[in-house]
Amino acid sequence: MNKIKISRISRDVYSQKGFDEHGCIGCQCKDMCCREGADVDKEAYDLILKHKDRIERISNIKFEDFFEHTWSGDTDFLGGNSIRSKVGTSGYCVFRIQDNKGCVLFKLVMEDGVSRRIIPSICRLFPVTWDNETLAYYERKHIPSTCNCLEFSNTTERSIFETQQEAIEDIFDIRS
């Protein structure tokens, strides 16, 4: 299975508080992390293409309007490339469910049993990210203050590494 190589994990991934039982969907952030679209792994793109008819029906958007026109050429993604999802008329990523929280891709995974790899790695991991073989926690200026991992009411004892561990293990080949 294709994975992204990680040789270093930043300390903040172990020290930052993780999600509590409310998780991403249960927080009050209003999907602010979806305001800019997402870098979609080539592997996720292929799965989106495979399920495009269902996604088009749910989102009421045509496949031709899902993505920007240029691939990044960045090989540090599942499938060895990425393409940016467009921002829709709502001001959010085209995959976000209109007037609701969450996105069409998560819906397909949760309700239809589609592989989690249809969800872009950047979305599955948020607020964890990677660059140059380093796994890190986003700078706070990039995380909505109402994100569950920053909410004052979040009393979890688990780190963001622990709460995102399933996605981390699926996406990355971690080598010391």
N, C-alpha and C positions, 0 to 999 in steps of 0.2 A: 504494500500500500504506500502511495506517495505521501511523504511528510517533509516538512520544512526543518532544516538543520538548525539546532540551537546549541551553542557551546557555552553560553553564559546566561545566568538568571540574575537580574538586578535584585538587590535586597528589598526594595520597596514592594516587590511582588509578594514577599513573605510577610512584610510588616503592615501592609495596608489591609484594613478591615474588608472582609468579603461581603457577599450578599447574605441577608438573613432570609427567613422563610417567605418574605414577600417577593424577593428576587427582583429582576428587571421589570417584569410585567406588573408587579404590585407596587412599584414606586411612583412618586408624583412628578417625575421628570418630564412628562408629556413628550417622550421620545425625542428629546433635544439632540441626542447623538445621531439622529437620522436626518438632520437638517441639511447635510451636505452630500447625501448619497453615500455610496460605499465603493471601495475597491473590491471588485468581485473576482475571486480566484477563477482561473480557467476551468478548473474542475467543477466549481459551482455553476459557472456559465453553461457548461455542457449539460448539467442536470436541469437548469432552468430551461434550456432549449428543449430538452426531452419532455418537460412538463408544461411547455408554453401555452398549450390550449387551456389548461385548467387555470394557470396564472392569469391569462388574458381575461377569462370569464370572471374570476374573483376581483381582479384589479380594474377591469374595464379599460385596460390600456393594451395597445398592440405591442407585440414583441419588438417591432422596429423602434419603438419609443422607450424601451427599457434601458438602453446603454448609450454612452458616448460612442463616437465612431473610431477612436484610436485605442489600440492596446498599449499598455505601459512598456512592455519589453522587460519588465522586472521579473527575473526568474525566482525571486524569493516568495513565491506564492504556490499554493497547491495547483498542480498542472503546469507550472513553469511560466505563468503570465497572469496579468490581471487587466480588467477593463472597468471603468467607472460607471456605476449606475447613474441614471439621470435624476435630477430633482424635478418633481412634478409641479403642477400648478398650485398644489397645496403648500409648496415650500419645503416639502419633505421628499425623501427618497421615493421613487415611483413604486417601490414594493410595500411601502407602509399602507396599512389598511386605513382608508379614509374615515375620518370621524371616529376612530377607535385607536386603541393602543396595540402595538405590535405590527407584524408584517405578514404578508402573504406567504413568504417562504417558511417562517416559523409555523404558520397555520398548516401548511402542507406536511411538515414534519410531525406535528402534534396530532393532526386529525386524519391524515392519509397514510402515515407511516413511511413517507419519503425519507431517504437518507439525510442525515443532518448535514452532510457535505453540500447540500443545496444552499445552505446559509453561508454567506461569505465569512471567511475566517475572522476578519476584522470585527464582524458583528457578533459572532459566537463568543469571542474572547473579551469584548469590551468590558471593563476599562484596561484590559491587558493588551499589549501590542508587542511587536517585534521589529528589529532592524539590525542588520549586520550580525546575524546569529545571536542577538541578545534579546531575551524576553524581558519586558519592562512594564511598569505601570504608567499610564498616560500622565502627562503633566496636569495638575489640577485645573489649569485654565481651560483645558479641553474637555473637562467632565462637568456636566450640569450639577450645580450645587444641590439639586434635589435628587441626584442619583442615589439609589439605595445604599451603595457602599459609603456614601458620605453623610447620609441622614443621621441626625442626632439620635433618633429613636431606634436605630439599628443596634442591637445589643449582641450580635453574633460574636463568638470567640474565634471564628475561623478566618483565615487570611483569604485574600483574593485568589491566591494560588490554589488554596483548598477548594473554594467554591467554584472555580473555573477549571479544576483539575481534569475533568472528563474531556472537555474540549481541548485542553492543553495536550493531553496524552494522545488524542486523535489526530491533532494537527502537526505536532512537532516531534522530531527525533532529537531528544535531549542527550547531548554528550558532554561529559565533563572534560 
